[in-house]
Amino acid sequence: MDDPSTPSNPNGNTSNPNDADSDNDGLNDGDEGTNMTDPNSADTDNDGLTDNEEVTGTDDPSTGAVPSGTSNPTSNCDPIGLVTTDTDNDGLTDCEETTGINDPSTPSNPNGNTSNPNDADSDDDGLNDGDEGTNMTDPNSADTDNDGLTDNEEVTGTDDPSTSINPGGTTTNPTSSDTDSDGLDDGEEISGVDNPATGAVPSGTSNPNSNCDPNPTGPTCGDNTACVNLTTFVWLQGTYDNGNMTTKLNDLGYLPGQDPTTFFGNETPAGQPYNTAPWNYSGTEGATMNYATVGNSKAGYASTVVDWVLVSLRSAEDRTTTVCTKAALVHSDGQVEFLSGDDCCTIDTTQSYYVVIEHRSHLVVMSHEKVPVSGGTISYDFRSQESYKGLFGFGQKQLLPGVYAMYAGNGDQVNGNNGNRVLNIITSDKDIWLNQNGNHSSYYINDFDLNGDVNVQDKNIWLQNNGVFSDVKWEN
């Protein structure tokens, strides 16, 4: 029972009055009460981290898991990824379904949506919750875009007898009520029945995937623009480690918006870091990832996040042909994660595009060839192939046979001679390193190995790559 005169509360738990730490987890029984943990269980939430590891963020070598910072010791879903139980076998872990937070080790992404971990198809539309994540649909709504067709009908073209519209084998976009942007929603075009909520009135059935049907002279006819998803992977040399990338910046709380776990740690404001020269990207990605508002020192970052990258699409080699730019998170397995919805919209889906990835301290890379849009997605894996290079320049650093990574050491990317971007690793990069050398415990542009400190290890990386330059075109 609680004694109000003491600073802690046993919360109904008994413990050994002769042992300050009854479960020997490094957290004394009083602190266990304060943190609502069980003083008789070293791992209250059974997630593989001891209560002390979760409360303090300090590793206990006797356990197999390593904390990436502080987390909730009473929730086995914090941090995400340690508990991978999938009760309903829908491709999403129970933790993904209850929190809406992505676990990069699973094939799907909940995209912020919660769902029932005990029901593979929470909305009973015929599309399981994992497939809803893959298709960016709402697992709690049978008809995400409210066009009269269930998500499953739109994805598979298979009729659901419970609805009044039969897709008849025609697939459409389940996240857009008007797939072809012709003013008629998909349900109207397939059924020929008017939906008073739309401004247009169908004159019969028409093709929901053709903006020239039913009106071949309409203003959208011939317009092939749509939203596309980007699926891309990349290695950063500075943090690459035997088939993975380390997550030191994340572990120590140095990513933008996080609360540093170290005594001398300096926090960085929330938001993607490419809003300054030379990138001057104004996107709001990451603005809500702030430990002060999220209520967690990790600010909502998954434990596998390495850093931010900037991704863009070009219709030709020149920078002036850029059609889309987005800031994204790169994970320890190289996966690039875009934070919300379709990654790029108003894209001509009949065309192919170069994929460009930039990083604060690594040399820019571009796909070696243009990549077509397939099934609404552009896919390119930089990790296993050489990227674009011209007659004399460099693409990526080959770390092992068949393993490529972005060159580390390009900390100075501000405009150089003749108004061009500095896309080479030269003395100016070392000069900035000299100015920052000795800085520690924060988010630095010349921290080439991404561990929060600027020191001789970063200079050694610069020495490896000094003289390397990119042929990716970047005229300003």
SVG drawing of the C-alpha trace seen along z (x, -y; Angstrom):
<svg xmlns="http://www.w3.org/2000/svg" viewBox="-28 -33 72 48">
<polyline fill="none" stroke="black" stroke-width="0.4" points="0.0,0.0 1.1,-3.6 2.4,-5.8 1.7,-9.4 4.7,-10.7 7.2,-8.9 8.1,-10.1 7.2,-6.8 4.1,-4.5 4.3,-0.7 1.2,-0.7 0.0,2.5 3.2,4.4 5.1,6.0 8.9,6.1 11.8,7.2 12.2,4.6 15.8,5.8 16.8,5.4 16.8,2.0 16.5,3.7 14.3,6.8 14.6,7.8 18.3,6.8 17.5,4.8 19.5,1.7 16.3,-0.2 15.7,-0.4 12.2,0.5 11.3,-3.1 12.1,-4.1 10.1,-1.1 7.1,-2.6 7.7,-6.0 7.8,-4.5 4.8,-2.2 7.0,0.9 7.0,4.3 9.8,4.4 9.8,8.2 10.2,8.3 13.4,7.0 11.4,6.5 7.9,5.5 6.6,5.3 8.5,8.3 10.0,6.5 13.6,7.7 14.8,4.5 15.1,4.3 13.1,1.6 16.3,-0.2 17.4,-0.2 14.1,-1.7 14.0,-4.3 17.6,-5.5 18.5,-4.5 21.7,-2.8 22.5,0.6 22.6,3.7 25.2,6.0 23.4,9.1 20.4,8.6 20.3,9.2 18.6,5.9 20.3,2.5 18.2,-0.6 18.1,-3.4 17.2,-5.9 14.6,-6.0 11.2,-4.4 8.1,-3.4 8.9,-0.4 5.3,0.6 4.6,0.8 6.2,3.6 5.5,1.5 7.9,-1.2 10.4,-1.2 8.7,0.2 10.4,3.3 11.4,5.3 8.2,7.3 7.2,8.7 4.1,10.8 1.5,10.7 -1.5,12.3 -3.8,12.1 -1.1,12.8 -2.0,9.8 1.6,8.6 1.5,5.9 2.8,6.6 0.4,6.2 2.4,3.1 2.1,1.6 -1.6,2.1 -2.1,0.6 0.3,-2.4 0.2,-3.1 4.0,-3.4 5.9,-1.6 8.2,1.3 10.6,1.4 11.2,5.2 7.7,5.9 6.5,5.8 3.8,3.3 3.4,-0.1 0.4,-1.2 0.9,-4.8 -0.2,-6.2 -3.5,-4.2 -4.3,-1.9 -6.3,1.3 -7.4,4.4 -4.4,6.7 -6.8,9.6 -8.6,9.2 -6.7,9.5 -9.4,7.4 -10.5,4.7 -13.1,3.1 -14.3,6.4 -13.8,5.1 -11.9,8.2 -8.5,6.5 -6.4,7.4 -4.9,4.7 -1.4,5.3 -2.5,4.9 -4.4,1.8 -1.1,0.4 0.6,1.3 -2.2,-0.4 -2.2,-3.4 -5.9,-2.8 -7.7,-3.1 -8.0,0.3 -11.0,-1.0 -13.0,-2.2 -14.2,0.3 -14.3,-2.6 -11.4,-4.9 -12.2,-7.3 -16.0,-7.2 -16.6,-6.4 -19.1,-3.6 -16.5,-0.8 -14.8,1.0 -11.0,0.8 -10.8,4.5 -13.0,4.0 -10.8,1.2 -7.5,3.1 -8.6,6.5 -11.5,5.7 -13.5,8.4 -17.1,7.7 -18.4,7.4 -22.1,8.5 -22.8,6.3 -22.3,3.2 -24.5,1.9 -21.6,1.5 -19.8,4.3 -16.3,3.3 -16.4,6.2 -12.7,6.8 -11.7,3.1 -9.1,2.0 -9.0,-1.7 -7.1,-3.8 -8.6,-3.1 -7.3,-6.4 -8.7,-8.6 -12.5,-8.8 -11.8,-10.0 -8.9,-7.9 -8.7,-9.6 -9.5,-13.1 -12.3,-13.7 -14.9,-14.9 -16.8,-11.7 -16.0,-9.4 -15.1,-5.8 -18.4,-4.5 -20.3,-6.8 -18.2,-5.7 -18.5,-2.0 -22.3,-2.1 -23.4,-5.0 -25.5,-6.1 -25.1,-9.8 -23.5,-10.7 -25.1,-14.1 -21.9,-14.9 -19.9,-15.4 -20.5,-18.2 -20.6,-16.0 -23.4,-13.7 -22.7,-10.5 -24.4,-9.8 -23.8,-6.1 -20.9,-3.9 -17.4,-4.9 -13.8,-3.9 -12.7,-5.1 -9.0,-4.9 -9.3,-7.1 -9.7,-10.9 -10.9,-11.0 -13.9,-8.8 -16.7,-9.8 -15.5,-13.3 -12.8,-13.1 -12.7,-16.9 -12.7,-17.6 -10.1,-19.7 -8.4,-16.7 -8.3,-14.5 -4.7,-13.5 -3.5,-14.6 -1.6,-11.6 -0.5,-13.1 -1.1,-11.3 0.4,-10.6 3.2,-8.0 5.0,-6.3 8.8,-6.1 10.5,-2.9 14.2,-3.4 17.2,-2.2 20.6,-3.6 23.7,-3.1 25.6,-6.0 29.3,-5.2 29.9,-7.1 27.6,-4.9 27.8,-1.6 28.6,1.5 28.6,5.0 25.3,5.0 23.6,2.4 23.9,-1.2 24.5,-2.3 21.9,-4.6 24.1,-6.6 22.4,-9.9 19.1,-8.4 20.3,-6.3 21.8,-9.4 18.8,-11.6 20.6,-14.0 18.2,-13.9 16.1,-17.0 13.3,-17.3 14.8,-14.7 15.8,-15.1 19.5,-14.2 20.2,-11.4 23.8,-12.5 24.7,-15.1 26.2,-17.5 23.8,-16.8 22.5,-19.8 19.1,-19.4 18.3,-20.4 15.0,-22.0 12.3,-19.7 11.9,-19.4 13.8,-18.1 17.3,-19.6 17.3,-20.7 15.7,-24.1 19.0,-26.0 21.6,-26.6 22.4,-25.0 19.2,-23.0 16.6,-25.6 13.9,-23.0 10.8,-24.4 8.9,-21.1 7.3,-20.6 8.3,-16.9 9.3,-16.2 7.8,-19.4 5.6,-17.5 8.4,-15.2 9.2,-17.1 9.8,-15.3 8.2,-18.2 4.8,-17.6 5.1,-13.9 5.9,-13.1 8.8,-10.8 12.5,-11.6 12.8,-9.9 10.1,-12.3 8.4,-9.5 11.4,-8.3 11.5,-4.5 14.6,-3.0 16.0,-2.0 16.2,-5.6 19.7,-6.7 19.1,-10.2 17.3,-12.4 17.9,-12.4 16.4,-14.6 15.0,-12.7 13.9,-14.2 12.8,-13.0 14.1,-14.5 12.7,-13.9 16.2,-14.5 19.8,-14.8 19.6,-18.6 18.4,-19.9 16.0,-22.2 13.9,-19.2 13.1,-18.3 9.4,-17.4 9.3,-16.5 11.4,-16.8 10.7,-15.3 12.6,-14.9 12.6,-11.4 14.0,-9.2 16.7,-6.5 16.6,-3.4 19.5,-1.1 18.6,1.4 18.9,-1.4 15.1,-1.8 14.0,-5.4 10.8,-6.1 8.5,-9.0 6.4,-10.2 2.9,-10.6 0.7,-9.6 1.8,-9.5 5.4,-10.6 5.0,-12.7 1.9,-14.0 1.2,-15.6 3.7,-13.2 3.2,-12.1 2.9,-8.3 3.8,-7.6 7.3,-9.0 10.5,-7.7 12.5,-9.6 16.0,-9.8 16.0,-9.3 18.3,-11.7 19.3,-11.3 21.2,-14.0 22.6,-13.9 24.0,-16.6 27.6,-15.2 27.6,-12.7 28.1,-13.1 24.8,-13.3 23.8,-10.3 21.5,-9.8 20.1,-6.6 22.3,-5.4 19.2,-5.4 15.7,-6.8 13.2,-4.6 9.6,-4.0 6.5,-4.3 5.1,-0.8 1.9,-0.2 2.0,-3.7 5.5,-3.2 9.0,-4.2 11.5,-1.7 15.4,-1.9 17.9,-0.3 21.2,-2.2 22.8,0.3 23.5,3.0 24.5,1.1 26.7,-1.8 24.9,-5.1 25.1,-7.7 28.5,-9.0 29.8,-10.9 33.0,-10.6 35.4,-11.4 33.3,-11.6 32.3,-9.2 29.0,-7.5 29.2,-5.6 31.9,-4.0 32.1,-0.3 32.5,1.1 32.4,4.8 31.6,6.7 28.0,5.7 27.8,3.3 27.7,-0.5 27.3,-3.5 27.2,-7.3 30.7,-8.8 31.1,-10.4 33.0,-13.7 31.1,-16.3 30.2,-18.6 30.7,-21.8 27.9,-21.8 27.3,-25.6 27.6,-27.4 31.1,-27.3 32.8,-28.9 30.6,-30.1 27.4,-29.7 27.6,-25.9 27.0,-23.5 30.1,-22.1 29.7,-18.4 33.2,-17.2 35.2,-16.2 38.0,-18.7 40.0,-21.0 36.9,-23.1 35.3,-20.1 38.4,-19.7 38.4,-23.4 34.8,-23.2 35.8,-20.0 38.7,-22.0 36.2,-24.7 34.0,-22.0 36.7,-19.6 36.1,-19.0 32.4,-19.7 30.4,-16.9 27.0,-15.6 24.8,-17.1 23.8,-17.1 26.8,-18.4 27.2,-18.6 30.8,-17.5 30.2,-14.6 30.8,-12.2 30.3,-9.0 27.1,-10.3 27.8,-9.6 27.3,-13.1 31.0,-14.0 33.3,-15.8 36.8,-14.4 39.8,-12.7 37.7,-9.8 35.7,-12.1 39.0,-13.5 40.1,-10.0 36.9,-9.5 37.6,-12.7 41.2,-11.6 39.8,-8.3 37.6,-10.2 39.6,-13.5 39.4,-14.3 36.2,-12.4 33.6,-14.4 30.2,-13.9 29.0,-14.5 25.4,-14.9 24.3,-18.2 23.5,-21.0 23.6,-24.4 22.0,-27.2"/>
</svg>
